[in-house]
Every structure is written in structure tokens, then in C-alpha cells.
């Protein structure tokens, strides 16, 4: 039997920006990241975590800490 209280659901959206470095991102891309951070913070009351990651290992690290 599935215990709904012990199940975690993790959803993620990945979007590439063409660079791992903030220095190489265009201003519009930096603004999109900033807006997404604020958007998810606001609509979820801080429950949804928005993170910028540059590789799969970093994503796994974040997921395991949650």
C-alpha cells in the first residue's frame, strides 16, 4: 500500500542558456532567470525551489538535499 505522506514528488524544468557562466549570459537571459526565481517563490509561498544548475550532477545534488 502506498503511504501518501511518505512519497515525494519532484518536478523540474530544464532550459539551456548556452553558457554556464553568468558573465557570458545576455542581459535578457539573466532577467529571465531572475523573473523565474521570483515567480516560483511568489506562487508557491516559498515551497517550490528554483535552482540554476549547469550539469546533471548538480541537479542530483539538489534533489538529494531536498
LOMARSE-607179 format. One record per residue (C-alpha): residue number from 0; residue in three letters; chain; x, y, z. Coordinates in steps of 0.1 Angstrom, whole numbers, plus 5000, padded with zeros to 4 digits. Last residue first. Example, Ala and Ser with C-alpha at 12.3 -4.5 7.8 and 13.67 -1.06 7.14 Angstrom:
BEGIN
+-----+-----+-------+------+------+------+
!   n ! res ! chain !   xx !   yy !   zz !
+-----+-----+-------+------+------+------+
!   1 ! SER !     A ! 5137 ! 4989 ! 5071 !
!   0 ! ALA !     A ! 5123 ! 4955 ! 5078 !
+-----+-----+-------+------+------+------+
This chain:
BEGIN
+-----+-----+-------+------+------+------+
!   n ! res ! chain !   xx !   yy !   zz !
+-----+-----+-------+------+------+------+
!  65 ! UNK !     A ! 5155 ! 5184 ! 4993 !
!  64 ! UNK !     A ! 5192 ! 5176 ! 4997 !
!  63 ! UNK !     A ! 5190 ! 5146 ! 4972 !
!  62 ! UNK !     A ! 5173 ! 5168 ! 4946 !
!  61 ! UNK !     A ! 5200 ! 5195 ! 4949 !
!  60 ! UNK !     A ! 5229 ! 5170 ! 4945 !
!  59 ! UNK !     A ! 5211 ! 5153 ! 4916 !
!  58 ! UNK !     A ! 5208 ! 5186 ! 4898 !
!  57 ! UNK !     A ! 5244 ! 5194 ! 4904 !
!  56 ! UNK !     A ! 5254 ! 5160 ! 4889 !
!  55 ! UNK !     A ! 5233 ! 5167 ! 4858 !
!  54 ! UNK !     A ! 5250 ! 5199 ! 4849 !
!  53 ! UNK !     A ! 5249 ! 5237 ! 4849 !
!  52 ! UNK !     A ! 5222 ! 5242 ! 4876 !
!  51 ! UNK !     A ! 5201 ! 5273 ! 4884 !
!  50 ! UNK !     A ! 5177 ! 5265 ! 4912 !
!  49 ! UNK !     A ! 5140 ! 5272 ! 4917 !
!  48 ! UNK !     A ! 5126 ! 5256 ! 4949 !
!  47 ! UNK !     A ! 5088 ! 5255 ! 4952 !
!  46 ! UNK !     A ! 5076 ! 5258 ! 4988 !
!  45 ! UNK !     A ! 5084 ! 5296 ! 4991 !
!  44 ! UNK !     A ! 5048 ! 5307 ! 4991 !
!  43 ! UNK !     A ! 5043 ! 5287 ! 4959 !
!  42 ! UNK !     A ! 5032 ! 5314 ! 4935 !
!  41 ! UNK !     A ! 5057 ! 5340 ! 4949 !
!  40 ! UNK !     A ! 5089 ! 5319 ! 4951 !
!  39 ! UNK !     A ! 5081 ! 5304 ! 4917 !
!  38 ! UNK !     A ! 5077 ! 5338 ! 4901 !
!  37 ! UNK !     A ! 5107 ! 5354 ! 4919 !
!  36 ! UNK !     A ! 5132 ! 5328 ! 4907 !
!  35 ! UNK !     A ! 5116 ! 5328 ! 4872 !
!  34 ! UNK !     A ! 5120 ! 5366 ! 4870 !
!  33 ! UNK !     A ! 5157 ! 5365 ! 4879 !
!  32 ! UNK !     A ! 5164 ! 5337 ! 4854 !
!  31 ! UNK !     A ! 5145 ! 5356 ! 4827 !
!  30 ! UNK !     A ! 5164 ! 5387 ! 4835 !
!  29 ! UNK !     A ! 5198 ! 5370 ! 4832 !
!  28 ! UNK !     A ! 5187 ! 5357 ! 4798 !
!  27 ! UNK !     A ! 5177 ! 5392 ! 4787 !
!  26 ! UNK !     A ! 5211 ! 5405 ! 4799 !
!  25 ! UNK !     A ! 5229 ! 5380 ! 4777 !
!  24 ! UNK !     A ! 5247 ! 5353 ! 4795 !
!  23 ! UNK !     A ! 5285 ! 5351 ! 4792 !
!  22 ! UNK !     A ! 5293 ! 5366 ! 4826 !
!  21 ! UNK !     A ! 5267 ! 5345 ! 4843 !
!  20 ! UNK !     A ! 5288 ! 5315 ! 4832 !
!  19 ! UNK !     A ! 5273 ! 5281 ! 4825 !
!  18 ! UNK !     A ! 5266 ! 5290 ! 4789 !
!  17 ! UNK !     A ! 5241 ! 5283 ! 4761 !
!  16 ! UNK !     A ! 5211 ! 5292 ! 4781 !
!  15 ! UNK !     A ! 5196 ! 5257 ! 4783 !
!  14 ! UNK !     A ! 5162 ! 5252 ! 4799 !
!  13 ! UNK !     A ! 5153 ! 5224 ! 4822 !
!  12 ! UNK !     A ! 5120 ! 5221 ! 4840 !
!  11 ! UNK !     A ! 5118 ! 5200 ! 4871 !
!  10 ! UNK !     A ! 5092 ! 5181 ! 4890 !
!   9 ! UNK !     A ! 5099 ! 5162 ! 4922 !
!   8 ! UNK !     A ! 5071 ! 5143 ! 4940 !
!   7 ! UNK !     A ! 5079 ! 5129 ! 4974 !
!   6 ! UNK !     A ! 5060 ! 5100 ! 4989 !
!   5 ! UNK !     A ! 5060 ! 5095 ! 5027 !
!   4 ! UNK !     A ! 5026 ! 5110 ! 5034 !
!   3 ! UNK !     A ! 5009 ! 5093 ! 5005 !
!   2 ! UNK !     A ! 5017 ! 5059 ! 5020 !
!   1 ! UNK !     A ! 5013 ! 5035 ! 4991 !
!   0 ! UNK !     A ! 5000 ! 5000 ! 5000 !
+-----+-----+-------+------+------+------+
